[in-house]
């Protein structure tokens, strides 16, 4: 999935993705995309581990980038995010989110996102549902 067009939009002005240090990555598969995020002071909790909220934000954002890449003239917004965290990640490591499209409807997209540490161990599994809003045509 080519996410280059969306990366340009993301980098136009500050937002959650840039604040937390997310980097979005294109993939050769048409139904997958990826994102990377270094665990640092922007996204860790006070004990020095990746915040569960930051993991959910990473998952929602990578799924949003995926839906936006598939729907050029739409606004794609997360309406449900549900995840399970299975392992802690210490500050200094990098996590990678692997998002795979499970359902592509006209108004809803459902994504499965696995977040893994630099050793390839599963950190979180997240399901994201995006609502696809078609932009009104100009008259």
HELIX and SHEET records of a PDB file:
HELIX    1   1 UNK A    4  UNK A   10  1                                   7    
HELIX    2   2 UNK A   16  UNK A   20  1                                   5    
HELIX    3   3 UNK A   52  UNK A   70  1                                  19    
SHEET    1   A 6 UNK A  22  UNK A  25  0                                        
SHEET    2   A 6 UNK A  32  UNK A  38 -1                                        
SHEET    3   A 6 UNK A  94  UNK A 104 -1                                        
SHEET    4   A 6 UNK A 108  UNK A 116 -1                                        
SHEET    5   A 6 UNK A 122  UNK A 134 -1                                        
SHEET    6   A 6 UNK A  74  UNK A  85 -1                                        
END                                                                             
